[in-house]
Amino acid sequence: QVQLVESGGGLVQPGGSLRLSCAASGVTFRLYVMGWYRQAPGKQRDLVARITSNTSTIYADSVKGRFTISRDNAKNTVYLQINNLKPEDTAVYYCNAQLGALNYWGQGTQVTVSL
């Protein structure tokens, strides 16, 4: 059974930082492309960042320079370091694991940026 469990979300003030984690089980983690997506109320789910099995990364333009995705294959975990948070970063953040036609999602973790 595949499980992706996100953690690390919360309420933070503008300018603050968070580190999201996603622990994977039931998959050969090192082979998967891992991604973070986010969905704000009333909006579609969008890609935030993605890291391949050889650690190549891509980022949405809106988060470049503020977000950093990384992975630890020994711990089957992918991270998203989020710095200089802005109110528009408020969303549910979802972890994704993809390998060919295989595609799995976590349950999401809420990030709220507010005074």
N, C-alpha and C positions, 0 to 999 in steps of 0.2 A: 504494500500500500504506500503510495506516494504522499508525503506530507511536506508542505512548506509552511513554516511557522515564523511569522514576523514578530518583532518586538522592538521597543525603543521609541515608539511614538509618544506624543504628549502635547501639553500646552507650553508654549515658549514665547517669550517676547520678541518683537522684531530685533534683528541683529544677533539673536542667539544661535545656538548650535544644537544639533542632535546627531546621534548615530543610530541608524536603523540596522537591525540584523535580521537575517532570514536563514533559519536552520533547515536544511533539507534532509529528508530520509526516504528510503525506498527507491533511490535513483543512484546511478553511477555519476556522482556529482561532477567529477572533474571533466566529464565529456560534454556537459550541458552549457549552453549559452544562458547566462543568468541575467535577469533584468529587473529593474524597478520601474513601475508605472504608477501614475497617480490619477485620481478622479475626484474632482471637486463637485459639489452639489449642482445638479443640472447640467453637467458637462460630460463629455466623453472621457474615457480612460486613455491617457496619453503616455507614451514612453518618456521616461526621465533619463535613464542611463542603462547601458547594457555592457556586459563584459563576456568575452568569448572564452573558450577553453584555453587559449594561449594568451589570455589577459589583454587582448585588444579591447579598447573601450570606445564607446560613443556616448554623447550627451545631447540632450535637447538644448537648443540655443539659449533658452531662458534660464538654464541652470549652470552653464559653462562658467568655470572659475569659482563656483560656490559649492558644487556637489562633487563628491569623489566616490566612485564605485570601486570596490575591491573584493577579492575572494580569498578564502583560506580553504584549499581543497582537503587539508588534513582534518579540518573541523566541519566540512560539508556546509560551509556558511558563506553567505555573501553579505557585504556591508554597504551601507550608503551613508557617508559622512556628509552632513548638511551644515553649511556655515552661512552666516549672514542671512538668516531666514527673513523672509518678507511675508506680509499678510497674504499675498497671492500664492504663496506656497501651501496654504491651507488646503488639505485634501486627505483622502484615504490613500495610503501608499501600499501598493501591492507588489509582492515578489512574484517573479515568473521564471520558470525553467523550461527551456526549449531545446529539443534535439530532434531534428527532422520533423516528422509529423507529430511527435510527442510534445505536448504543451500543457504545463501545469501551473496552477495559481495558488497563492496563499489566501488567507482570509482577510488580509489587510490590517493596517495599523493607522490610526488617526493621528495626523499632525495638524495642530492648530496654532497659528501664529497670531497673537493678539496681545494688546497691552493689558 
